[in-house]
Amino acid sequence: MTTAPPRPRTTLAAERPPPADPLGERRRDTSLTRGSDVYALVGAAAASFALTGLLFTRLLPFNGLVGFVVVAYLLFLGVYALLVSFDESGPAVRDKVAGVVIQSLALLMLVALVFVVVYTLFEGREALPHLNFYTEDMRTAGPLDPLSAGGVLHAVVGTLEQIALALAFTVPVGLVCAVFLNEVPGRFARLVRTVVEAMTALPSIVAGLFIYATVILTLGLGRSGFAASLALAVMMLPIIIRASDVVIRLVPGTLREASYALGTSRWRTVWHVVLPTTRSGLTTAVILGTARGVGETSPVLLTAGFTAELNANPFNGAQVSLPLAVFEFVKSPEPTMIARGFGTAAALMSLVLLLFILARVIGGRNSGRLSRGQEHRRVQASRKDAERFAARDRAHAAPKSVTDPGSSQ
């Protein structure tokens, strides 16, 4: 027997695996912060402070803390750009320097905010622990009386009533105007948008003088909390309209197109699609408007006057607010009145924080997210529908069981 010749090989011989890396697999670093960046920041900071100290103490006749900080910051940016340029290209250097500038400005704003809050609480520490500070007015207390007498209840009530009335005017009008600017484009809409943008820079004293001339002098209404709320509404309205306009512009056009494709009208689309989608942004717009109005002093002074007694009727008589009470308290040279002023400022900050939290809880839900009450009502409606369907099925099955001949047997 002859053996068949061996068949030619059509596959390559298996290659030997590469030798294993004795150091193991090296993973790529994906972090945004590198060691060289940290070294550059620390080195630039140290070099800038050393150079600034040398300039202020040895070379130049400069002094002052503000000048020292400004010169040190400018030198820091220059030295940091120089250090980064050793390892990076031009665009990367500009990007890193811009990032440092933005982060340093954010840090500066945070430090300023913390300083204001801490300083206000520290200066008002003597007035805040007293319970009467929150439950009494200044009717029976004078500048020489101790902190155990008098309080700011009248200012708290005045601020709440004036802001509530101002929001009752501005929220519906502002939202309707913002919807009009987006849903009804045209020349008139452009005119309204221009006027709103111009009113955002309106001085508060002008708004107070406008209400004083039209409502108090012309109509003879008299100084009251209602007149002050109108002046605050003039200040808050353009802020709410402008912020709401920007938020509504961000709604995707595909949502509107999908609603129109289902046969829905424009205004039902606005009510059921646009406004629920922008609920969180509209809440932010209302918060910005409230922040603008709650701290105003001059419009309230012109339109509501000043009183040391509690006046819960905003339509009759003078009424004071928390910012106006702070202004009056700190004018006094007495330490107790100054302490009351800083305590009133701390109470104002706490009240504003509480209002913002309530606004976020009420209107800060995402679009499509139901509240607990809405979910409960949806569950109850589903159960009622299920019971109704079951009753209908039983009603349809009952005649068949009677007429079925097999059922009688």
C-alpha positions as CSV (number, residue, x, y, z in Angstrom):
1,M,0.0,0.0,0.0
2,T,1.2,3.4,-0.9
3,T,0.7,6.1,1.6
4,A,-0.9,9.4,0.4
5,P,1.5,12.3,0.4
6,P,1.0,14.7,3.3
7,R,-1.5,17.4,2.6
8,P,0.0,20.9,2.5
9,R,-0.6,23.0,5.5
10,T,-3.0,25.9,5.0
11,T,-2.6,27.5,8.4
12,L,0.4,29.2,9.9
13,A,2.1,27.8,12.9
14,A,0.8,29.2,16.2
15,E,3.0,32.1,17.2
16,R,4.5,32.1,20.6
17,P,2.7,34.4,23.0
18,P,4.7,37.6,23.8
19,P,6.6,37.5,27.0
20,A,4.6,38.8,29.9
21,D,5.3,42.3,31.1
22,P,7.2,42.0,34.4
23,L,5.7,45.3,35.6
24,G,2.2,44.3,34.7
25,E,-0.4,46.1,32.6
26,R,0.0,49.9,32.7
27,R,-3.4,51.6,32.9
28,R,-4.0,55.0,31.4
29,D,-4.6,57.8,33.8
30,T,-8.0,59.5,33.0
31,S,-8.0,62.0,35.8
32,L,-8.2,65.7,34.9
33,T,-5.8,66.8,37.5
34,R,-2.1,65.9,37.1
35,G,0.8,66.3,39.4
36,S,2.4,68.9,37.1
37,D,-0.7,71.1,37.4
38,V,-0.6,71.0,41.2
39,Y,3.1,71.7,41.2
40,A,2.6,74.7,38.9
41,L,-0.2,76.1,41.0
42,V,1.7,75.8,44.3
43,G,4.9,77.1,42.7
44,A,3.2,80.1,41.1
45,A,1.4,81.0,44.4
46,A,4.6,80.8,46.4
47,A,6.6,82.8,43.8
48,S,3.9,85.5,43.5
49,F,3.7,86.0,47.3
50,A,7.5,86.2,47.5
51,L,7.8,88.6,44.7
52,T,5.0,90.8,46.0
53,G,6.5,90.9,49.4
54,L,9.8,91.9,48.0
55,L,8.2,94.7,45.9
56,F,6.1,96.1,48.8
57,T,8.9,95.9,51.4
58,R,12.1,96.5,49.6
59,L,11.8,97.9,46.1
60,L,8.6,100.1,45.7
61,P,6.9,102.5,48.2
62,F,3.6,100.5,48.1
63,N,1.4,99.5,51.1
64,G,-2.1,98.3,51.8
65,L,-3.7,94.9,51.8
66,V,-5.9,95.4,48.7
67,G,-2.9,96.5,46.6
68,F,-0.9,93.5,47.9
69,V,-3.6,91.1,46.9
70,V,-4.1,92.6,43.4
71,V,-0.4,92.6,42.6
72,A,0.1,89.1,44.0
73,Y,-2.8,87.8,41.9
74,L,-1.5,89.3,38.7
75,L,2.0,87.9,39.3
76,F,0.4,84.6,40.1
77,L,-1.3,84.4,36.7
78,G,1.9,85.4,34.9
79,V,4.1,82.9,36.7
80,Y,1.5,80.2,36.3
81,A,1.3,80.8,32.6
82,L,5.1,80.7,32.4
83,L,5.3,77.4,34.3
84,V,2.6,75.7,32.2
85,S,4.2,76.9,28.9
86,F,7.2,74.6,29.6
87,D,5.0,71.5,29.1
88,E,2.0,72.7,27.1
89,S,1.3,74.4,23.8
90,G,-0.2,77.9,23.4
91,P,-3.9,76.9,23.3
92,A,-3.5,74.6,26.4
93,V,-1.8,77.5,28.3
94,R,-4.6,79.9,27.5
95,D,-7.2,77.2,28.5
96,K,-5.5,76.6,31.8
97,V,-5.0,80.2,32.6
98,A,-8.7,80.9,31.8
99,G,-9.8,78.0,34.0
100,V,-7.7,79.4,36.9
101,V,-9.3,82.8,36.5
102,I,-12.8,81.5,36.5
103,Q,-12.2,79.2,39.5
104,S,-10.5,82.0,41.4
105,L,-13.4,84.4,40.8
106,A,-15.9,81.7,41.9
107,L,-13.8,81.3,45.1
108,L,-13.8,85.0,45.6
109,M,-17.6,85.2,45.4
110,L,-18.0,82.3,47.8
111,V,-15.6,83.9,50.3
112,A,-17.5,87.2,50.0
113,L,-20.9,85.4,50.6
114,V,-19.5,83.5,53.6
115,F,-18.0,86.7,55.0
116,V,-21.3,88.6,54.7
117,V,-23.3,85.8,56.4
118,V,-20.8,85.2,59.2
119,Y,-20.3,88.9,59.9
120,T,-24.0,89.5,60.0
121,L,-24.6,86.6,62.4
122,F,-21.7,87.6,64.5
123,E,-22.8,91.3,64.9
124,G,-26.4,90.2,65.6
125,R,-25.5,87.5,68.1
126,E,-26.7,89.6,71.1
127,A,-30.2,90.2,69.7
128,L,-30.9,86.8,68.1
129,P,-31.2,84.7,71.3
130,H,-34.0,86.8,72.8
131,L,-37.5,85.4,72.2
132,N,-39.1,88.8,72.3
133,F,-37.0,89.8,69.3
134,Y,-39.4,87.6,67.2
135,T,-42.7,88.1,69.0
136,E,-42.8,91.9,69.8
137,D,-42.6,95.2,67.9
138,M,-40.8,98.4,68.8
139,R,-43.9,100.2,70.1
140,T,-42.7,100.2,73.7
141,A,-39.0,100.1,73.1
142,G,-36.6,102.9,72.5
143,P,-33.0,103.4,71.6
144,L,-31.8,103.2,75.2
145,D,-33.8,100.1,76.2
146,P,-32.1,96.8,76.5
147,L,-32.4,93.9,74.0
148,S,-34.9,92.2,76.3
149,A,-37.5,94.7,75.1
150,G,-38.8,95.2,71.6
151,G,-38.5,93.1,68.4
152,V,-39.1,93.0,64.7
153,L,-42.4,91.2,64.4
154,H,-43.9,94.2,62.7
155,A,-41.2,94.2,60.1
156,V,-41.6,90.4,59.5
157,V,-45.3,90.7,59.0
158,G,-44.9,93.7,56.7
159,T,-42.3,91.9,54.5
160,L,-44.4,88.8,54.2
161,E,-47.5,90.7,53.2
162,Q,-45.8,93.0,50.7
163,I,-43.9,90.2,49.0
164,A,-47.1,88.0,48.9
165,L,-49.0,90.8,47.2
166,A,-46.2,91.6,44.8
167,L,-45.9,87.9,43.8
168,A,-49.7,87.8,43.3
169,F,-49.3,90.6,40.8
170,T,-46.1,89.6,39.1
171,V,-46.2,85.8,38.8
172,P,-49.3,85.5,36.6
173,V,-48.5,88.6,34.6
174,G,-44.9,87.7,34.1
175,L,-45.6,84.1,33.0
176,V,-48.3,85.2,30.6
177,C,-46.0,87.9,29.1
178,A,-43.2,85.3,28.7
179,V,-45.5,82.9,27.0
180,F,-46.7,85.7,24.7
181,L,-43.2,86.7,23.7
182,N,-42.5,83.1,22.7
183,E,-45.8,81.9,21.2
184,V,-46.9,85.1,19.4
185,P,-43.8,86.5,17.6
186,G,-44.0,89.8,15.8
187,R,-43.2,93.5,16.0
188,F,-45.2,94.0,19.1
189,A,-43.5,91.1,20.8
190,R,-40.1,92.6,19.9
191,L,-41.2,95.9,21.3
192,V,-42.3,94.3,24.6
193,R,-39.0,92.4,24.9
194,T,-37.0,95.6,24.4
195,V,-39.0,97.4,27.1
196,V,-38.6,94.4,29.5
197,E,-34.8,94.3,29.0
198,A,-34.6,98.1,29.6
199,M,-36.7,97.8,32.8
200,T,-34.3,95.2,34.3
201,A,-31.8,98.0,34.9
202,L,-34.5,100.4,36.4
203,P,-33.3,102.0,39.6
204,S,-35.4,101.1,42.6
205,I,-35.9,104.8,43.6
206,V,-37.6,105.4,40.2
207,A,-40.1,102.6,40.8
208,G,-40.9,104.1,44.2
209,L,-41.3,107.6,42.8
210,F,-43.6,106.2,40.0
211,I,-45.9,104.6,42.5
212,Y,-45.7,107.6,44.8
213,A,-46.7,109.9,42.0
214,T,-49.5,107.8,40.4
215,V,-51.0,105.9,43.3
216,I,-50.4,108.1,46.3
217,L,-50.5,111.7,44.9
218,T,-52.8,111.2,41.9
219,L,-55.3,108.5,43.2
220,G,-55.0,109.6,46.8
221,L,-54.5,106.0,48.1
222,G,-52.2,107.0,50.9
223,R,-49.0,105.3,52.1
224,S,-49.6,101.6,52.9
225,G,-48.2,98.2,52.4
226,F,-50.3,97.8,49.3
227,A,-48.6,100.8,47.6
228,A,-45.2,99.3,48.6
229,S,-46.1,96.0,47.0
230,L,-47.0,97.8,43.8
231,A,-43.5,99.4,43.8
232,L,-41.9,96.0,44.5
233,A,-43.9,94.5,41.7
234,V,-42.5,97.1,39.3
235,M,-39.0,96.0,40.3
236,M,-39.8,92.2,40.2
237,L,-41.9,92.0,37.0
238,P,-39.1,92.5,34.4
239,I,-36.8,90.0,36.2
240,I,-39.5,87.3,36.1
241,I,-40.4,88.0,32.5
242,R,-36.9,88.0,31.3
243,A,-35.9,84.8,33.1
244,S,-39.1,83.0,32.1
245,D,-38.6,84.1,28.5
246,V,-35.2,82.5,28.4
247,V,-36.4,79.3,30.1
248,I,-39.3,78.9,27.7
249,R,-37.0,79.3,24.7
250,L,-35.1,76.2,25.8
251,V,-38.1,73.9,25.3
252,P,-37.3,71.6,22.3
253,G,-39.4,72.3,19.2
254,T,-40.0,68.6,18.8
255,L,-42.2,68.6,21.9
256,R,-44.5,71.2,20.4
257,E,-44.5,69.4,17.1
258,A,-45.5,66.2,18.7
259,S,-48.4,67.9,20.5
260,Y,-49.5,69.6,17.3
261,A,-49.4,66.3,15.5
262,L,-51.9,64.9,18.0
263,G,-54.3,67.6,17.1
264,T,-53.8,69.8,20.1
265,S,-54.3,73.5,19.9
266,R,-51.5,76.0,20.7
267,W,-52.7,77.1,24.1
268,R,-53.4,73.5,25.3
269,T,-49.8,72.7,24.1
270,V,-48.6,75.6,26.2
271,W,-50.6,74.5,29.3
272,H,-49.9,70.8,29.1
273,V,-46.4,70.6,27.4
274,V,-44.5,73.9,27.6
275,L,-45.2,75.0,31.2
276,P,-44.8,71.6,32.8
277,T,-41.5,71.1,31.0
278,T,-40.2,74.4,32.3
279,R,-41.6,74.1,35.8
280,S,-38.2,74.1,37.5
281,G,-36.8,77.0,35.4
282,L,-39.9,79.1,36.0
283,T,-39.5,78.5,39.8
284,T,-36.0,79.8,39.5
285,A,-37.3,82.9,37.6
286,V,-39.8,83.6,40.5
287,I,-37.0,83.1,43.0
288,L,-34.8,85.7,41.2
289,G,-37.7,88.2,41.1
290,T,-38.4,87.6,44.8
291,A,-34.7,88.1,45.6
292,R,-34.8,91.5,43.8
293,G,-37.9,92.7,45.6
294,V,-37.4,91.4,49.1
295,G,-34.2,93.5,49.8
296,E,-35.5,96.8,48.5
297,T,-35.6,99.7,50.9
298,S,-36.1,103.0,49.1
299,P,-39.4,102.0,47.4
300,V,-40.9,100.9,50.7
301,L,-39.7,104.1,52.4
302,L,-41.4,106.3,49.8
303,T,-44.7,104.3,49.5
304,A,-45.2,102.7,52.9
305,G,-43.6,105.1,55.3
306,F,-42.2,103.9,58.7
307,T,-43.8,102.8,61.9
308,A,-42.7,101.1,65.0
309,E,-46.1,99.4,65.6
310,L,-47.5,96.2,64.1
311,N,-49.9,96.9,61.2
312,A,-51.3,93.7,59.7
313,N,-53.6,95.6,57.3
314,P,-51.6,96.3,54.2
315,F,-54.4,98.6,52.8
316,N,-54.5,101.1,55.5
317,G,-51.7,102.9,57.4
318,A,-47.9,102.9,57.3
319,Q,-46.1,99.5,57.3
320,V,-42.5,98.7,57.7
321,S,-40.4,95.9,56.1
322,L,-37.3,94.1,57.3
323,P,-34.8,96.0,55.0
324,L,-36.3,99.3,56.0
325,A,-36.1,98.3,59.7
326,V,-32.4,97.4,59.2
327,F,-31.8,100.9,57.6
328,E,-33.5,102.6,60.6
329,F,-31.8,100.6,63.3
330,V,-28.2,100.9,62.1
331,K,-28.6,104.7,61.8
332,S,-28.7,104.9,65.6
333,P,-25.4,105.4,67.4
334,E,-26.6,103.1,70.3
335,P,-25.0,99.7,70.4
336,T,-28.3,98.0,71.2
337,M,-30.0,99.5,68.1
338,I,-27.1,98.4,65.9
339,A,-27.3,94.9,67.4
340,R,-31.0,94.9,66.5
341,G,-30.2,96.0,63.0
342,F,-27.8,93.1,62.4
343,G,-30.2,90.8,64.0
344,T,-32.9,92.0,61.7
345,A,-30.6,91.4,58.7
346,A,-30.0,87.9,60.0
347,A,-33.8,87.3,60.3
348,L,-34.2,88.6,56.7
349,M,-31.6,86.2,55.4
350,S,-33.4,83.3,57.2
351,L,-36.7,84.4,55.9
352,V,-35.4,84.5,52.3
353,L,-33.8,81.1,52.7
354,L,-37.1,79.7,53.9
355,L,-39.1,81.2,51.0
356,F,-36.6,79.8,48.5
357,I,-36.8,76.3,50.1
358,L,-40.6,76.4,49.9
359,A,-40.5,77.6,46.3
360,R,-38.2,74.7,45.4
361,V,-40.4,72.1,47.2
362,I,-43.6,73.4,45.6
363,G,-42.4,74.0,42.0
364,G,-39.0,72.4,41.7
365,R,-40.1,69.0,40.5
366,N,-38.9,67.8,37.2
367,S,-41.2,67.6,34.2
368,G,-43.4,64.5,34.2
369,R,-42.8,63.8,37.9
370,L,-46.0,63.6,40.0
371,S,-46.4,64.6,43.6
372,R,-47.6,62.2,46.3
373,G,-51.1,63.6,46.1
374,Q,-51.2,63.2,42.3
375,E,-49.9,59.7,42.5
376,H,-52.6,58.8,45.1
377,R,-55.3,60.2,42.9
378,R,-54.0,58.3,39.9
379,V,-54.0,55.1,41.9
380,Q,-57.6,55.7,43.1
381,A,-58.7,56.4,39.6
382,S,-57.1,53.2,38.3
383,R,-58.9,51.2,41.0
384,K,-62.2,52.7,40.1
385,D,-61.6,51.9,36.5
386,A,-60.8,48.3,37.3
387,E,-63.9,47.9,39.4
388,R,-66.0,49.5,36.7
389,F,-64.5,47.1,34.1
390,A,-65.1,44.1,36.4
391,A,-68.7,45.1,37.0
392,R,-69.3,45.5,33.2
393,D,-67.8,42.0,32.6
394,R,-70.1,40.5,35.2
395,A,-73.2,42.2,33.7
396,H,-72.3,40.8,30.3
397,A,-71.7,37.3,31.7
398,A,-75.0,37.1,33.7
399,P,-77.5,36.8,30.7
400,K,-75.3,34.0,29.1
401,S,-75.5,31.9,32.3
402,V,-79.3,32.2,32.4
403,T,-79.9,31.3,28.8
404,D,-77.4,28.5,28.7
405,P,-79.3,25.1,28.7
406,G,-76.5,23.4,30.4
407,S,-76.7,25.7,33.4
408,S,-80.2,24.5,34.4
409,Q,-79.0,20.9,34.6
